[in-house]
Amino acid sequence: MDNIQKEMNREEATKLLEELESKGLMNVTEELIKDNRISFEVKGMKYRARLLNFREKEELDTLRRKKFGQLIQDKDLMLEKDLIKIYKERGIDISEYDEKIRKIESEMHDKKISLGESLANNHSETILKSYEEQITKLIAEKNVIYIQKSKLLEYSIECQLLNYVAELITYLSIETEDIEGKFKRLWNNIEEFKRCDNEELIDRAALLSTLLQYAI
């Protein structure tokens, strides 16, 4: 891939990150998580994401296995390792993205230690804010690189399966509040979820439900 194409990919990734930020989907903290649930509102309606129960996890696993069986037979898709090999033959080394992410994570770790030391030593608010801004910038840079890598591997079997699992988690874990103030599952099945045309709800529900399942 030439430098122009790399810049196009980076620009696309940056736009996607900015879109998520503009929708308030990148500013989620652990403080939002209460009792293994995350409550949120969209257009005045109350919703919440919750951890999957045992039965739902079994359903998720069954549907995931079924989907994998379908994907592995799709001749238009490849396993990630085979796609990475083809990219490398064409001058695109996916490992470079991984190395960039590792370097950023290492730098983030060092900044977090410095921030902790500054807090312990009661340094000025200016110094603390500087470290926080540096960490936030590194997180954004990491997200851009991760999105770039994800776009390249979008049509691998593994990526397609991960996307499908994210949809399943969203459909299974999102609840809505009824007129009696009780919460019940919003979508009855995956097909109903796929027919939902409320993009704001889907974006927020997908991010928060996935965050909750993997953050706890």
N, C-alpha and C positions, 0 to 999 in steps of 0.2 A: 504493500500500500504506500503510495507516495505521500509527501507532506501535506498536499492539499486535501487529500481524502482524510488524513488523520485529523486535520483541523475541522473538517466538516463533521466528523464524528464527535469531536470534542464540543463543537458548537451545538450539535443536536442534544448531547448529553447535558450540557449546561442549561439549555432551554427547558429540558424536562425537569431538572432540579429546581430551576426558578419557578416553574409552574407548580410544583409540589409545595414550595415555600409560600407562594402567593395564596394557595388554598389553605394554608395553615397546617399542612400535613407533615412538616418537618420539625415542628416545635413540640413534640410529645415528650413528656418527662415521666419518670417513675411516680411522681406525685399524683398523676392522673389515675394510677392503678389502685383501686380500692377493692379489697376482698376478691381478688382474682377477676375483677371486672373493670371495664373502662366505659364510663358514661359519656355521651356526647349528644349534641343537638344538630339537626339539619332542617332549616326552614321552619323552625318552631316545633318540630317533632322530636320527641325524646327517644333515644336508642341506647343500647349498650352492647359491648362485646364481652363475652365471657369465655372462660376456659372450657374446652370440650369435656364432656363426661365420658365414662368408659364405653357406653353404647355408641356414642358419636365417634369416638376414636376407632372403634371397630368398623363402623360404616365408612369412615375416611380411608382406612387401610384397605378395605374391600374394593372401594371405587378406585383407589390409587393403583392397586394390582391390575384391575381390569383395564384401566387406561394405559398402563405400561405395555400390556399385551397388545393393545391396538397400535400404540406408537412404534413398537419394535417391528411391526409388519409394514409400516409406512415406508415405501422405497424413496420417498422424497426427503426423509429425515435421516440424520446420521447420529451415531454416538458422539459424545463430546470429544473423546480422544481422537476419533477419525477426522472430525471437523478441524480440530486444532492442528493436526498433521497437514491437512490441505492448506490451511492458512499459512503455516510455516513455509510450505513449498512456494507460496506466492509472496513471501517476504513479510508476513505478519506474524510476529512472535507473541502469542498470548501470555507467555511467561513474563514478558516485560510489564504487562499490566499488574500481574501478581506481585512482581518485585517492587513496583511503584507503591502499591497498597501497603506492602510490608514496611517500606521505608517511612511512609506517612504514619502508620500505626506506631512504629518505634519512636518517631518524633513526638507524636501525641502522648505517648507514655511518659517521655521525658518532661514534656510541658505540664502534664498532670502532677508529676512529682514535684516540680518546681512550684506549681500553684499550691499544693498541699503544704510545702515548706513555708511559703509566704503566709499562708493562713495561720500556721502554727506560730510564726514569728511576728504576727500582727503587723504585716507590712501595709503600706498605704493602699487606699482604694484604687488609686491609679495603677499601681503595679498589679494588683489582683485583676483589674479589668483588662489590662494588657494581656495577661496570660489567658484569660477567658476568651478574648477576641482571637488570639492566636490558635487556640484549640478549636474554636468554632470554624475558623478559616480552614484548618486542616481537615475537619470533618467534611466540609463542603467539597474540598479537593478530592478526598477519598471517594465521596459519593459520585462525583463526576467520572472518575476513573472506573469505578465499579459499574456505572451505567454504560460506559463505553464498552467494557468487556462483555456485559450482558447482551448488548445489542449485537455484537459479533457472534455470540453463541446462541442467539435467539432461536435458531431453528435446529438446535441439537435436541435429541430425545430427552436428555436430562432437564434442559431448560423448559421444554414444553410440559414435562411432567411437573416441574416445580410450579409453573404458572397455574396448572390445573389444580394442584394441591392447595395453592393460595385461594383459588376460587372456592374450593370445597370448604376450607376453613372459614371463609367469610360467610358462605351460605349457612353453615352449621352453627356458627357462634353468635350471629347478630340477632338481637331481640328488639322488639318495639313495645312501647307502653300503650296499653289499651285504655278505654274510657274509665275503667275501674282502678287504674293505677297499677295494674299487674303487667309483668313482662312476659311475652311469649315469642317464639321464634318468628322472625319476619318473613322468611321464605320457606315454603313447604317442601321444595325440592330444587335441585340444581337448575332445572329448566326454567323454573319461575324466577330464579335469581338472574339467569342470563337474559331474561326478557325485561328486566328492570331498566328503565331509561333515565333514572335519576343519577346522572354522572357524579354529582357532588356527594351523594349518599354512598355510591359505590366506591369512590376514591377514598373517602374517610373510613368507611367500614372495612375495606380491604387492608388499609394500612394499620388500623388499630387492632383488628382481629389477629393479623399476622404478628404484630408487635407483641401482643399479649401472649400468644401461644409459645413464642420463642424467647420471651424475656423473663418469664417466671421460672 
